[in-house]
Amino acid sequence: MNFFRGVMGGQPAGPQPTGAETIHKLCDRVASSTLLEDRRDAVRALKSLSKKYRLEVGTQAMDHLVHILQTDRYVFLCVCVCGFMIKSFILIPYENAQKQEEDLGVLFTDKFLGDSENVTLLLTLLEEFDFHVRWPGVKLLTALLKNQCNQVQGVILVSPMAGLIPWLVGLLLLQQLTKGNAAIQKIVAFENAFERLLDIITEEGSSDGGIVVEDCLLLLVNLLKNNSSNQNFFKEGSYIQRMKPWFEVGDDNSGWSAQKVTNLHLMLQLVRVMVSPVNSPGATSSCQKSMYQCGLLQQLCTILMATGVPADILTETINTVSEVIRGSQINQDYFASVNAPSNPPRPAIVVLLMSMVNERQPFVLRCAVLYCFQCFLYKNQKGQGEIVATLLPSTIDANSISAGQLLCGGLFSADSLSNWCAAVALAHALQDNLTQKEQLLRVQLATSLGKPPVSLLQQCTNILSQGSKVQTRVGLLMLLCTWISNCPIAVTHFLHNQENVPFLTGQISENLGEDERLVQGLCALLLGICIYYNDNSLENYTKEKLKQLIEKRIGKENFVEKLGFVTKHELYSRAAQKPQPVFPSPEQMLFDHEFTKLSLKKCLSSLNQDTQIQELREQVSTLSLNSEQMQNQITQQQSQIQQHKDQYNILKLKLGKDSQGLSSSQGEGAHVNGLHSEELSQLREEVEELRRQHTLQHTQLSDKDSLINTLVYSHAEAMPFLVSCPTSLSPRSLLPLQEECRGLREGHAGLEQQLASAQSTVAIEQTEKTKLQQEVQESKKEQDDLLMLLADQDQKILNLKQRLRDLGETIDEDEDELDARDQFGEDDDDDDEDEDNND
C-alpha cells in the first residue's frame, strides 16, 4: 500500500519517476498483486493517469485489463475495469475532441477487436446472474459498437456465443447492434423481439411513456427499415393492429411534453417505414390494406383534423397519411370522404389546400400538404375527375369553397410559392389522364368586370408573358407541358393564340442570364411537345412550319442546347430521386418528381426527325444511283471479259493449226507466231486491267453498301421512334441492293474459306516436308560418319598386313582376294542400289 500512497498521496523525497515508469509499475501491480484491493487501486490509478497519458495507458494496460475480465468475476472490479476501458481509451473522452483523440479511440477499439475472443469474453459476461456484472459488459459492448459497428457485428455473427444475441436485453446495445445489418436484424426479430418491444411500449404508456418507449421505437425502426423479411413478419404477425392505440389522442391536446412529441414522431416514422414508396409495391399495398382494415388510417386522419396538435406532429402526420393512401384506391376513397369538424363541415382535402396556398403557414407544412394531395391523386383517375369537376362551370357552388377554387386562387396569387404549389397540384390532377386534360380546356376565368372571360390555358400563358418570378414561371411551364402532352386538342388550343409561339421562340432565342436558363429550357420543351403532338389542324402552325420556324429563328443546335438546361439542372436530378417534395428552402422548390418522368426524347425527335429522314433519303438515293451505275459497268466489263476470253481461245486454236500447217516455212511461221504472241500479250494485259477494275468497283460497291447500313442502323439506334413514325424511311427500297451485296459477301467468304483451307494444307505439307528433309540430312550425316569409320578401319587392316609382310609373315592371298572381293561386292551392291533408286 505504501506504493499507492507514493503515487496517489504525498510526494516522496528524491527524483520523481516519469509517467511511463509509473504506468509500467502500475501494470505490474495489476498483473502480480494477490490482494483484490491492490488490483482495484492499481486500476483506479491507471484510470486517473489515462487523462494525461492516454496512449501509454491504453497500449500497456489493455492486455492486463482483459486478463482481469477473464479471470475475475468480482463485481466491483468488473465494473471498475469496464468503466475504465470505456471512458479512458475506447470512447472519445469528451465532445469536440481533436482528431488525435478520435484516432486513439478507433485505434484502441481495433486493438481490442484484434482478438475475437475478447468479444466472446464480453458475451460471457452477459450470462452472469448478477446484473451488476452484466450491465458493465453491455455498456462496453455498446461503446465498441459505436466505434466499429460493422466489425463488431461480424465478430458476433461468427462467434460461438452468437446464440446469446436474443438475450442481449440492453436496448441501447441492440440499437447499435442492429444498425444496418440485415442478418442480425432477422435474428433479433425471429426471437420474438416485436412481441416483447410492443409489450414494453404498452406497459410504459405508449406515446405518454418515457425514454424506454423511445428506445423501443428506435429499435423497431432499425429492425424494419429496408428489411422486407422483417416487414413481412411484422405484418403477418398482426403487429400493425397493435399500433392503432398509439395514436388515440384525447380532446385536450394542450401541454404536449417534449418526450411525447419525440415518441409520436418515432411512431409515425414506424408507420411510414411499412408503407414507404421504396418498398416493393406488393408489400406496400398489403400494409396499406391492413392499416385501413384495423382503423389505423382512420385514427391518423383524426389527428389530422384535431386541434391543438403541435405543428411538427401535424406535419409528420400529413406525410404519414400521404404514404398510407398513395396508390391505394380504397384508402384514397376513404380520405376523400374525411371531413373537418367545422360548421359547415368541409372536406379534409379543402382544409389542407387552404393551408398550402396560405403564405403564412410554415414552409414544411405546405410541402407536406402538397405531398398529401399528390399521393391522393397518384394512380387515382376517380379522384382526378373529382378535382377537375370542381373547376367546371356546371359544378361550381358559389356558397362553398372548392378544391378547384383554391387551386386557381393559388395559381394566380402574388405569392410565388403558392403559384408553384398550385400549378404542380393541378398538374397531378391531369397526370396520364387524357379525359381530364380535355375537360380542363372548358374552364373559363373572369379576369375583370366588363371583359370577356378567358380560358384557364390562356391565362397561364398570359402570366408567363408578364415576366413574373422564376419559381412562378417554372411551375406554370410544368403545368402546361403536362397538360398538352399526349393531348392534340390541347396543343391546338394552345397554338390557336397567335401570341404564344412568338413568345416561346423569343424566350428561347434570347441570351439571358443564369437564372433564366431554366425558363428557356422549359419553353423549348413546351414548344417541342407542341410539335410532336401536333395534328396539323392549324394551317399556320403545322409540324413542318414550326420546325422551319425553329431553324430560322433559333437554330436546331441552339434549341437542343437550351433543352439540355432542364435535365442538367441539379434540382432536376434531386427531384427525380423520390416522390416527396423535400427542399431546404422555398427558393429551391422548382421541380416536381412526376414531371421528371416526362420524356424529352420526343421533343428532340420532333425537331430532328423529318430533317434526318430527308437527309437519309437523299443519301440513299444517291448511293442507289451510284450502285446501279456501277452494276451496269460491271455487267458490261464482264461481257467484254468473256468476249476477250472467246477471242483468246479462237486465236489459241488458230495458232495451233497454223503451227502444224506451216512448219516448213519458218520465216512465215515466225511472223505468225510473233503476231499471235503480241496479240495474246495485249489480250492478257486487257484481261488483267478489266479484272483490276472489276475488283476496284466491287470494293467501292461494298463500301457503299456498308455506308448505307451504317447510316440506317445508326439512325435507328439514335432515334428508335423512327420505325413507328408514319413518315419514316422504309428499308424495303434497300432490299435488292442489300441482297446482292449479301450474296457477294457470302461468295467472298466462301473463297476466303477455301483459300484458308488450302493455305492450311500447304502449311502442313511444308512442315512435313521440312521434317523429312531434316531426317534425311541426319541419316546422311550418320551414314557418312559410318563410312569414314569403315574406311579408317580398312586402312588400319591394310597397314597391319603390310607390317606383317615386312616382318616376314606370310599372308594368305585368298584372304586378300576375299577381302578385295568383299570390297568390290559392296561397291557393286551400292551401284545396284543406286540404279534401283534411279529407276
VEXGU-827437 format. One record per residue: x, y, z of N, C-alpha, C in turn; residue in one letter. Coordinates in steps of 0.1 Angstrom, whole numbers, plus 5000, padded with zeros to 4 digits. Layout:
N
XYZXYZXYZA
...
% end
This chain:
839
500849885000500050005000500850135000M
502150115005503050235005503250284991N
503250184981503550224967502450324962F
501150294966500050374961500050504969F
500450504981500550634988501550724981R
502650654976503650734969503150794956G
502250714949501750754937500650854938V
499650824947498450904948498551004959M
499450984969499451074980500551174979G
501351204990502351304990503551254982G
504351354979505551324971506751284979Q
507351164977508551134985509751204980P
510751204989511951274985512751204975A
513651274968514451214957513851234943G
514451184933514051204919512651144917P
511751214910510451164907510451074895Q
509650964895509550874883508850944872P
509150904860508450954849507050894847T
506250954839504850894837504950754831G
505850724822505950594816506350494826A
507350534836507750444846506650414856E
505850514859504750494869503750404862T
503350414850502450334843502950194842I
504250174840504750034839504649964853H
504950044864504849984877503449944881K
502550034877501050004880500649884872L
501049874860500649754852501249624858C
502449634863503049514870502249484883D
501749594889500949574901499649504898R
499049544887497749484883497949334880V
499049304874499349164869499749074881A
500449134891501149044900500549054914S
499749154917499149164931498249054934S
498349004946497448894950496148954958T
496349074963495149134970494249204960L
492949174962491949234953491949384954L
492149444967492149584968493349644961E
494549574961495649634954495449644939D
494849534933494549544919493549654916R
492549664924491549764922492149904923R
493049934933493650064934494550094922D
495249984917496150004906495350044893A
494149974892493250014881492850154882V
492450194893491950334895493150434893R
494350394897495450484894495750504879A
495650384872495850394858494750484851L
493550474856492450544851492750694852K
493250734864493550874866494650924857S
495650834855496750874846496350884831L
495350814828494950804814494450934808S
494151024816493751164811494951234805K
496051214811497251284806498051194797K
498151064800498950964793498050864786Y
497050904778496050814772496750704764R
497650744755498250654746499050544754L
499850594763500750504771499950404779E
498850454786498050374794497250264786V
496750314775495950224766496850114760G
498050154756498950054750499449944760T
499749994772500349894782499349824790Q
498249884793497349834803496249744797A
495949754784494749684779494849534781M
495949474778496049324780495849284794D
496349364804496149334818494649344822H
493949444816492549464820491749354814L
492049304802491349194796491549074804V
492749054809493048934817492248934830H
492049054836491149064848489749024845I
489249064833487849024829487748874827L
488848814822488848664820488948584833Q
489648634843489948554855489048594867T
488648724868487948774880486548804877D
485648764886484248794885483748874896R
484748954903484349034914483549154908Y
482449184914481549284908482249424907V
482749464918483349604918484549614909F
485249504907486449504898486049504884L
485049424880484449424866483949564863C
483149624872482649754870483749854867V
484749844876485849934875486649924862C
486949794858487649774846486849814833V
485649774832484849814821484649964820C
484350024831484150174831485450244827G
486650194832487950244828488150234813F
487850114808488150094793487250184785M
486050204789485050284781485550434781I
485750484793485950634794487350674791K
488350584793489750624792490250604778S
489950494771490550484758489750414747F
488550364750487650304740486850414733I
486250494741485450604735486250734735L
485850834727486350964727485951024741I
486951084749486551114762485751244764P
485651324754484851444755484351494741Y
483351574742482851634729483851734723E
483651754710484551844703486051804705N
486251674706487651624707488451654694A
489751664696490551684684490751554676Q
491251564664491251444656492251334662K
493251384669494151284676493451204686Q
492551264693491751184703490751084696E
490151134685489351044677490150924672E
491350944667492150844661492550744672D
492750794684493150704695491950614699L
490750664699489650584702489450474692G
489650504679489550404669490650304670V
491850354673493050264675492850164686L
492450204698492250114709491050014706F
490050064700488949974696489449864687T
490249904677490749804668491649704675D
492449754685493349674692492549574701K
491449614707490649524715489949424706F
489549464694488849374685489749284677L
491049314678492049234671492049084675G
491649064687491448924692489948904693D
489348824685487848794685487448734698S
488348674706488048614719487648724729E
488048844727487748954736486248984735N
485648984723484249004721483448884727V
483948764725483348644731483348654747T
484448714752484548734766483448824771L
483248934764482149024768480748954767L
480548874757479348804757479148704768L
480248644773480148554785479748634798T
480148764798479748844810478248864810L
477648864798476148884798475448754803L
476148644805475548524810475548524825E
476248614831476348614846474948644852E
474748584864473448604870473348744876F
474448794881474448924888474349034877D
473349124879473049224869474249324869F
474849344881475949444882477149394874H
477249274870478349224862477849234847V
476649204844476149214830476149354825R
475749444834475549584829476749644824W
477949644831479149704825479549634812P
479349504811479649434799478849484787G
477549514790476649564779477149704775V
477549784785477949924782479249924774K
480149834778481449824770481149774756L
480349674754479949624741479349734732L
478449814739477749924732478750024727T
479750054736480750154732481550104720A
481949984720482649924709481849934696L
480549904697479649914685479550054680L
479650154688479550294684480850324676K
481950274680483250304673483350224660N
483150094660483350004649482149904648Q
481049954643479849884643479949754634C
480349774622480449664612481349554617N
482449594622483449494627482949414638Q
482349484648481749404660480649314655V
479849364647478749284642479249154635Q
480349174627480849054620481448954630G
482149004641482748914650481648834658V
480548904661479448844669478748734661I
478548764648477848664639478648534638L
479948544638480748414637481248364650V
480848434661481348384674480448264679S
481048174686480248064692479248104702P
479348234706478348294716477248364708M
477148354695476148424687474748394692A
474548274698473248244703472748334714G
473648414720473348504731472648634725L
472648654712472048774707470648794712I
469748694712468448724717468348764731P
469448734739469348774753470048904756W
470548974746471149104748470049204750L
469549214762468349284766468649434766V
469849484765470049624766469649694753G
468649784754468049844743469149934735L
469950004743470950084736471949994728L
472349884734473149784728472549734715L
471249694716470649634704470449744693L
470249864697470149974687471449984679Q
472549974685473849974678474049844671Q
473749734677474049604671473249584658L
472049634658471149604646471249714635T
472049814637472049924628472749874615K
471949874604472449844591472849704588G
472549614597472949474595471649384594N
471349344582470049264580470149134587A
471249064587471348934593471048944608A
471649034615471449044629469949094632I
469449184623468049224624467149104624Q
467349014614466548894613466648804626K
467848794631468048704643467248764655I
467348894656466648954668465148954665V
464648974653463248974650462548844653A
463248734648462748604649462848544663F
463448614672463448574686462448644695E
461348674688460148734695460448884699N
461248954692461649084697460449184695A
459649164684458549254681457449244693F
457249124697456249104708456649174720E
457949144724458449204736458549354736R
458949414725459049554724457749624724L
456749564718455349624718454749614732L
455049504739454649484753455249594761D
456549624760457149724768456549864765I
456349894752455750024749454450044755I
453549934755452249944761452349964776T
453249884782453349894797453950024801E
454750084793455350214796454450334793E
453250314787452350424785452250474771G
452750394761452750434747453350574745S
452650654738453250784735453450874747S
452750844758452950924771454150864779D
454750754774455850694781457150774781G
458150724787459450794788460450754778G
461750754783462850734774462850584770I
462350494778462350354774461450334762V
460350404761459550394749460250444737V
461050554738461850604727462850504723E
463550434732464550334729463850214721D
462750174726462050064719461650094705C
461150224703460750264690461950274681L
463050324686464250334678464750194673L
464650104682465049964679464049904668L
462749934670461849884660462149934646L
462450064645462750134633463950064626V
465050034635466249964630465849824624N
464949754631464649624627463849614614L
463049724611462149714600462649794588L
463449894589463749984578464649914568K
464149914556464849844544465049704546N
464249634554464349494557462949424553N
462849384541461549334536461149204544S
462049124548461749004555461149034569S
461749124576461149164589459849244587N
459749324577458449394574457349294572Q
457549194564456549094562456249014575N
457248984583457048914595456249004605F
456449134605455749224613454249234609F
454049234596452649244591451949114593K
452548994590451948874592451648834607E
452448894616452248874630451148964636G
450449034627449349124632449849234642S
451049274640451649374648451149514644Y
450749534631450249664627449049704635I
448149604637446949634645447249684659Q
448349644665448749684678449249824678R
449549884667450050024666448850124667M
447650084664446550184664446350254677K
446450194689446250264702447250374704P
448350374698449450474699448950614696W
448050614686447550744680446250794685F
445750734696444550774702444750894712E
444751004706445051134714443651184719V
443651244731442451294737442051424731G
440951474737440451604732441351724737D
441951704748442751804754444251784749D
444651854739445951844733446951954737N
446652014748447552114753448552054762S
449752114762450752064771451451944767G
451751934755452451814750453951824755W
454351714761455751714766456751694754S
457951734757458951704746459151554744A
459051474754459251334753458051274745Q
456851324747455651274739455751304725K
456251424722456451464708457451374701V
458551344708459651254703459051114700T
458251064710457750934709456750924697N
455951024696454951024685455651034671L
456651114671457451124658457950994654H
458550914664459050784660457950684657L
456750694663455650614659455250634645M
455150764641454750794628455850754618L
457050764622458150714613458050564611Q
457650494622457550354620456450314611L
455350384611454250364601454750384587V
455550494585456050524572457050424567R
457750364576458750254572457950144565V
456750114570456049994565455350024551M
455150154548454450194535455350284527V
456650284529457450374521457450334506S
457450444498457450414483458650334478P
459750324486460950254482460750104484V
459650064492459449924494458849864481N
458749734480458149664469456649704468S
456149724456454649764455453749664462P
454049534461453149434467453149444482G
454349464488454449474503453749604508A
453949714501453349844505451849834504T
451349774493449849764492449249684503S
449949574506449349484517449349554530S
450449634533450449704546449349814546C
449149884535448149984534446749934536Q
446549814531445249744533445049714548K
446049664554445949624568445749754577S
446349864573446149984581444750044580M
444150024568442750064567441849974574Y
442049844573441149744579441149754595Q
442349784600442449784615442049924621C
441850024612441450154617442550244619G
443750204616444950294618444850424610L
444450404597444350524588443350624594L
442150564598441150654604441650724616Q
442450664624443050724636444050834632Q
444750814622445750914617444951044612L
443851014605443051124599442451204611C
442151144622441551214634442651314639T
443851264640444951364644445051474634I
444851444621445051534611444051654612L
442851624617441851724618441651774632M
442451724642442351764656442951904658A
442551974668443052104672444052084683T
444952184684445952184695447152084692G
447252024681448351934678449552024674V
450751994680451952074676452152064661P
452752174656452952184641453852084636A
454852044643455751944637455151804637D
454251774647453551644647452451644636I
451851764634450851774623451451754610L
452651814608453351794595453751654592T
454251584603454651444601453451354599E
452351384606451151314604450651324589T
450651444584450251464570451151374560I
452451384563453351294555453051144556N
452651104568452350964571451150924563T
450051004565448850984558449050974543V
449951064538450251064524450650934519S
451550864526452150744521451250624524E
450350634534449350534536448350524525V
448050634519446950634508447550634494I
448850654493449450664479449250534471R
448550554460448350444451447350334456G
446650354467445750264472444350324470S
443550264462442250324458441250324470Q
441250214478440350214489440750324500I
442050334502442450444511442250584506N
442450594493442250734487440750764488Q
439850664485438450694486438050734501D
438650664510438350704524438750844527Y
440050874523440551014526439651114519F
439151094507438251184501436951214509A
436551114517435351124525435551194538S
436751214542437051274556436651424556V
435951464566435551604568436151664580N
436451784580436951854592435751884601A
436051884614434951914624434652064624P
434152124613433752264612432352274609S
431852394610430452424607430352534596N
429952494584429552364579430852274577P
430652144577431852054575432452074562P
433752074562434552094549435351964547R
435551924535436451814532437851834537P
438451734541439851744546440751794535A
440451754523441351804512441251954511I
440052014512439952154511440652224522V
440552174534441152234546442752234544V
443252124539444652114537445152214526L
444352214515444752304504444752454508L
443852484518443852624523445152654530M
445752554537447052574543448152584533S
448052504522449052504512449252644505M
448152704502448152834494448252954504V
448352934517448453034527449953064530N
450453174525451853204527452253224541E
451353234551451653254565451953114572R
451653014565451852874571453352834570Q
453852754579455252714578455552644565P
456752664560457152604547457052454547F
457552384557457452234558456052184558V
455152254564453752214564453152224550L
453452334543452952354529453452244520R
454752204522455252094514454651964517C
454251944530453651814534452251814528A
451451924528450151924522450251894507V
451251954500451351924486451651774483L
452451714492452751574490451551494493Y
450751534502449451454505448551464493C
448451584487447551594476448051514464F
449351514462449951434451449651284453Q
449851234466449651094469448151064467C
447251154470445851134469445451114454F
446151184445445851174431446651064424L
447651004430448550914424447850784419Y
447750764406447050654400445550644405K
444950764406443650774411442850864401N
442350804390441650874380440250924385Q
439750854394438450894400438651024408K
439751034416440051154424440451264415G
441151244404441451344394440251404388Q
439251324385438051374379437251464389G
437251424402436551504412437251634414E
438551644413439151774415438951864403I
439051814391438851894379437351934378V
436451844383435051884382434752004390A
435452034401435252154409435552284402T
436252274390436552384382435552414371L
434752314368433852324356432652414360L
432152484350431052584352429852514358P
429552394354428252334358428252284373S
429452274379429552224392429952324403T
430252444399430752544408429552584418I
429852584431428952624441429452754447D
428652864445429152994449429153004464A
428452914472428352934486429452854494N
430252784487431252704493432652714486S
433652684493435052694487435352544483I
435852534470436152404465437652394463S
438052274460439552254458439952324445A
439152324435439452394423439652544425G
438752604433438852744435440152784443Q
440452694452441752724460442952704451L
442952614442444052594432444152714423L
443052764418443052874409443553004416C
443053014429443453124437444953124439G
445453004443446952994445447753014432G
447152974421447852974408448153124404L
447253214408447353354403447553454415F
447953404426448253494437449553564436S
449853654445451053724445452253654451A
451953534457453053454464453553354454D
454853364450455353264440455353124445S
455553094458455452964463454052904461L
453052984464451652944462451452914447S
451952994438451852974424452452834420N
453652804425454252684422453552564427W
453152564440452452454446451052424439C
450352534436449052514429449252464415A
450252514408450552464394450852314394A
451752274404452152134405450952044409V
450152094418448952014423447951994411A
447752104403446852094392447451994381L
448752004380449351914370449151764374A
449151734387448951594392447451554389H
446551654388445151614385445051584371A
446051614362445951584348446951464344L
447751424353448751324350448251194344Q
448651164332448251044325446751024324D
446051134322444551134322444151224310N
443951174298443551244287442251314288L
441251244295439951294296439951424304T
440651424315440651544323441451664317Q
442451624308443151734301442151804292K
441351724285440351784276439251864284E
438851804295437851874303438352004309Q
439552014312440152144318440152254308L
440152214295440052324284438752404285L
437752344292436452414293436452524303R
437452524312437452624323437652764318V
436752854322436852994318436953074331Q
437853184330438053264342437653414338L
436953474348436553614347437753694353A
438453764344439653834349439253974355T
438254044349437854174354436454204348S
435754294355434454334350434454394336L
433454364329433354424315434154364305G
435054264308435854194299435454054297K
435554004285435053864283436053764291P
435553654295436353554302437453494293P
438453454299439553384291439653244297V
440253154289440353024293441553014303S
441452904311442552884321443852864314L
443852794302445052774295445652904290L
444852994286445353124281445853214292Q
445153204303445553284315446953244320Q
447253114319448553064323449653124314C
449353134301450353194292450453344293T
449353404297449353544299450253584311N
450253504322451053534333452553504330I
452753404321454153374317454753494310L
453953554301454453674293454653794301S
454053804313454253924322455553934329Q
456353834328457653834334457653824349G
456953724354456853704369458153634374S
458153604386459253534392459553404386K
460853364387461253234380460553124386V
460253114399459553004405458152994400Q
457453104398456153104392456153054378T
457053104370457053064356457452914354R
458352874362458752724362457552644365V
456752684375455552604379454552604368G
454252724361453352724351453752654338L
455052654335455552584324455452434326L
455752384338455552244341454052204339M
453152294344451752264342451352254328L
451852354320451452354305452052234298L
453252194301453952074295453151954298C
452751934311451951814315450551814308T
449951934307448651954302448551914287W
449451964279449351944264450051814259I
450851754268451551634264450551524262S
450651464250449751354246448351394245N
448151524242446751574240446751674228C
446451624216446551704204445551824205P
444351804211443351914212443952024220I
444551994231445152094240446252174232A
447052094224448052164216447452264206V
446352224200445652314191445152434198T
444552414210444152534218445252624221H
446352574224447552654228448052734216F
448152664204448652724193447752824186L
446452814190445452894184445653044187H
446253064199446553204203447853244195N
447653354187448753394179450053444186Q
449853474199450953534206451853424213E
451353304214452153204222453453164216N
453353124203454553074196455653184195V
455353314191456353414191456953434205P
456153424216456653444229457653334232F
457353204229458253094232459553114224L
459453134211460653144203461553264207T
460853374212461653484217462353454229G
461753384238462353344251463553254248Q
463353154239464453054237465653124230I
465353214220466453264212467353374219S
466853434230467553534237468753484245E
469753564247470853524255470653594269N
470053514278469653564291470653514302L
470453564314471353524325471253384330G
471953354340472053214345470653174351E
469953264358468653234364467653204353D
467753264342466653254331466853124323E
468053064324468252944315467252834317R
466852814330465852714332464552744326L
464152864326462952904319463052884304V
464252914298464452894284464352744281Q
464952664289464852514286463452464287G
462652514296461252464297460452524286L
460752644281460052694269460352614257C
461652564256461952474245461252344246A
461152294258460352174260458952184256L
458352294260456952314256456752324241L
457652394235457552414220457752274213L
458652194218458852064213457651974214G
457051984226455751904228454651944218I
454652074215453652134206453852074192C
455152044188455451994175455151844175I
455551774185455451624185453951584185Y
453151654193451751614194450751694186Y
451351764176450651844167449851764156N
448551784155447751704145447651784132D
448351894130448351974118447052034114N
446152054124444852114122444952264119S
445952324124446152474121447152494110L
446752554099447552564088448852644090E
448752744099449952834101450952764111N
450452664118451352604128451352454126Y
451652404114451852264113453152224118T
453452094119454752044123455852104115K
455652094102456752144093457052284094E
455952364095456152514096456852554110K
456452484120457052514133458552474133L
458952364126460352324125461052424117K
460552474106461152574098461352704106Q
460352734115460452854123461652844133L
461752724139462852694148464252714141I
464352644129465552654122465952804118E
464952884115465153014111465453114123K
464653104133464853204144465653154156R
465853024158466552974169467752894165I
467652814155468752724152468552584159G
468752474151468552344157469552324169K
470752354167471752334177471452414190E
471052534188470752624199469552574207N
468552524199467352464205467652344214F
468452254209468852134217469652174229V
470552274227471352324239470452374250E
469452454246468552514256467752404263K
467352314255466552194261467352124271L
468652114269469552044279469752114292G
469352244293469452314305468552254316F
467452184312466552134321467152014328V
467551914320467951784326469351804333T
470151904330471451914336471351994349K
470152044352470052124365470052034377H
470852084387470952004399469651974406E
468752064407467452044414466551944406L
466751934393466051834385466451694389Y
467751674390468251544394467851514409S
467751614417467351584431465851544432R
465051614424463651584424463351454418A
464151404409463951274403464151154412A
464751184424465151074433464051014441Q
463151094446462051044454460851134453K
459651074455458351144453458151264462P
458551254475458251354485459051484482Q
458351594481459051724478459651774491P
460951754492461751794503462851894498V
462652024503463552124498464152204511F
465452234510465952314522465452454523P
464952514512464452644513463352664502S
462452764504461452784493462052814480P
463152884479463752924466464152814458E
464552694464464952584457463852484453Q
462652524455461452444452461052474437M
461652394428461552424414460952314406L
461452184409460952074401460151974409F
459251914402458351814408458851674403D
458651574411459151434408458451384396H
457151394395456451334384456751404371E
457151534371457451604359458751544353F
459651504362460951454357460851324349T
459651254350459451134342458951164328K
458751294325458351334312459551324302L
459351234292460451214283460751334274S
462051364273462451474265462851424251L
462951294249463351244236462351284225K
461051284228460051324218460251464213K
460651554222460851694218462051704209C
463151634212464251634202463851564189L
463151464190462751394177461851474169S
460951554176460051644168460751744159S
461951784163462751874155463651804145L
464251704149465251634141464751534132N
463651474134463251354127463151374112Q
462251464108462051484093463251524086D
464051614092465251664086466251544084T
466451464094467351354092466851254082Q
465551234082464951134073465151184058I
465051314056465251364043466651354039Q
467551384048468951364045469351224042E
468751134049469050984047468450944033L
467250994030466650964017467551014006R
468051134007468951183996470251103995E
470851064007472050984007471750844000Q
470650784005470350653999470050663984V
469350763980469050783966470350793958S
471250873963472550893956473350763955T
473350693967474050573967473450463958L
472150463958471450363949471750393935S
471750523931472050553917473550513914L
474450543923475850513920476050363920N
475250293928475350143928474850083915S
473750143910473150093897474150123886E
474750243886475750263875476950173876Q
477350143888478550053889478149913885M
476949873888476449743884476449723869Q
475949833863475949833848477349823842N
478249903848479649893844480249753846Q
479949693857480449563860479949463850I
478649473847478049383837478649393823T
478849523819479549543806480949493806Q
481649513817483049473817483149323817Q
482249253824482149113824481949053810Q
481049123803480749083789481949103780S
482749213782483949233775484949133778Q
485049093791486048993795485748863788I
484448823788484048703781484348703767Q
484148813760484448823746485948803744Q
486748873752488248853751488648713753H
488048643763488348503765488048423753K
486848443747486548373734487548403723D
487848523721488848563711490248493714Q
490548493727491848423731491848273728Y
490648213730490548063727490648043712N
489948123705489948113690491448133684I
492048233689493448263685494348143689L
494048093700494947983705494747863696K
493547823692493347713683493947743669L
493647863665494247903652495747893652K
496347943663497747933664498247793663L
497547703670497947563669497947503655G
496847533648496647483634497747543625K
497947673627498947733618500347683620D
500547653633501947603636502147463629S
501047383629501247243623501247263608Q
500447353602500447353587501547433581G
502247513588503247593582504647573589L
504847443593506147413599507347423590S
507047413577508147413567508647553565S
507747653567508047793564508347863577S
509647863581509947913594509848063594Q
510148133583510048283583508648323585G
507748253577506348293578505748253592E
506148133596505748083610506148173620G
507348223619507848313630507048443630A
506748483618505848603617504548583623H
503948473620502648443626502648433641V
503748353645503848333660504148463667N
504948543660505248673666503948763667G
503148753656501948833656500948783667L
500848653668499848603678500448623692H
501748613694502248633707502048783711S
502148873702501849013705500449033709E
499548973701498048983704497748923717E
498348803720498048733733498548823744L
499648883743500148963754499249083756S
498749143745497849253746496549213753Q
496049093749494849043755494949023770L
496148963773496348933787496349063795R
497049163790497049293797495649353798E
494849343788493449393788492649313799E
492849183799492049103809492449143823V
493749153825494249193839493749333843E
493749423833493249553836491749553839E
490949473832489549453835489349393848L
490149293851489949233865490249333876R
491349413874491649513884490549613886R
489949663874488849753875487649683882Q
487349563879486249483885486449473900H
487649443904487949433919487749573926T
488249673919488149813925486649853926L
485849823916484449863916483649773927Q
484049653927483449563938483749613952H
484949663954485349723967484549853970T
484449933959483650053961482150023964Q
481649923957480249883960480049833974L
481049753979481049703993481049824003S
481949924000481950044008480650124009D
480050133997478750203997477750124004K
477749994003476749914010476949924025D
478249924029478549944044478050074048S
478250184040477850314044476350324046L
475550254036474150254037473650194050I
474250074053473850004066474250084078N
475350154078475850234089474850344091T
474450414081473550524082472250484087L
471750374082470350324085470350284100V
471350194103471350144117471650244128Y
472650334124472950434134471850524137S
471150564126469950644127468850574135H
468650444133467650374140468050364155A
469350354158469750344172469550474179E
469950584172469850714178468350754180A
467450714170466050754171465150634170M
464950554180464150434179462750464175P
462250594177460850624173460750624158F
461850624150461750634136461050524129L
461050404135460450284129458950304130V
458450354141457050364143456450494136S
457250584132456750704126456150684112C
454950734109454450714095455250764084P
456050874087456850934076458350884076T
458550774084459950724085460350654072S
461650634070462150574058461950424059L
461350364049461150224048462450154043S
462950054049464149984044463949894032P
462649884027462449794016463149834003R
463249974001463950013989465349973988S
465949934000467349894000467549743999L
466349663999466549514000467249453988L
466949493975467649433964469149453965P
469549573967470949613968471549533979L
470949533991471449464002471549314000Q
470549253993470649113990471749073981E
471949163971473049133961474449153968E
474549253977475749273984475949153994C
474849104000475048994009475548864001R
474948853989475448733981476948743977G
477348863973478748883970479648863982L
479148903994479948884006480048734010R
478848664007478948524010479848454001E
479848483988480748423979482248453982G
482448583986483748623990484248544003H
483248524012483548454024483948304021A
483148244011483448104007484848094001G
485248193992486548183986487648203997L
487348294006488348314017488548184025E
487348114027487447984035488247884027Q
488047874014488747774006490247814006Q
490547944004491947984004492647954018L
491847974029492447944042492747794043A
491747714038491947574039493147524031S
493247584019494347544010495747584017A
495747714022496947754029497247674041Q
496247624048496547544059497147404055S
496547354044497147224038498547244034T
498847344027500147374022501147384034V
500647464044501547474056501847344062A
500847254063501047124069502047044061I
501847044047502746964039504147024039E
504247154040505547214041506247174053Q
505447174064506047134077506546984076T
505746904070506146764069507346744060E
507346824049508546824040509846864047K
509746974055510847024062511346914072T
510346854079510746754089511446634082K
510946584070511546474063512946514058L
513046634053514446684049515446684060Q
514946724072515846724083516246574087Q
515246484086515646344089516646284079E
516346324066517246274056518746324058V
518846454061520146514064520846444075Q
520046414086520646354097521146214094E
520246134086520646004082521846004073S
521946094064523046104055524346134063K
524146224073525346254081525846134089K
524846054094525245934102525945834092E
525345824080525945724070527445774067Q
527645904065528945954061529945924073D
529445934085530245904097530645764097D
529745674094530045534094531045494083L
530845554071531745524060533145574064L
533245684070534545734075535245634084M
534445584093534945484103535445354096L
534645304086534945184079536245214071L
536345324065537545354057538745354065A
538645414077539745414086540145274091D
539045194093539345064098540044984087Q
539644994074540244924063541744964062D
541845094063543245144062544145084072Q
543645074084544445014095544744864092K
543744794087543944654084545044634073I
544944724063546044714053547344754058L
547444844067548744884073549344774081N
548444704089548844594097549344474088L
548644444077549144344068550444374062K
550544504059551844544053553044524063Q
552744564075553744544085554144394087R
553044314087553344174088554144124077L
553844164065554744124053556144174055R
556244304060557644354062558344274073D
557644214082558244134092558543994088L
558043954076558343824071557243724073G
556043774077554943694079554243664066E
553743544065553043504052551543544053T
551043614044549643654043548943574033I
547843504036547143424027546543514016D
546943484004546443563992544943553990E
544443423993543043413991542243504001D
542843524012542243614022542143754016E
543343794010543343924005542343933993D
542343823985541443833974539943833978E
539743763990538343763995538043904000L
539043964007538744094012538544194000D
539344173990539144263978537744243972A
537444103971536044073965534944133974R
535144123987534144183996534044333993D
535144393991535044543989534344573976Q
534844493965534144513952532744483952F
532344373960530944333961530144443967G
530744503978529944613984529744723974E
530844753967530744853957529644823947D
529644693942528544653933527244673939D
527144623951525744643958525344783958D
526344873961526045013962525545063948D
526245013938525845053924524445003921D
524144883925522844833922521744913929D
522044943942521045033949520845163943E
522045223937521845353931520945333918D
521145223911520345203899518945183902E
518645103913517245093917516645223921D
517445303928516845433932516545523920N
517545513910517245593898516045543891N
515845403891514645353884513445403892D
% end
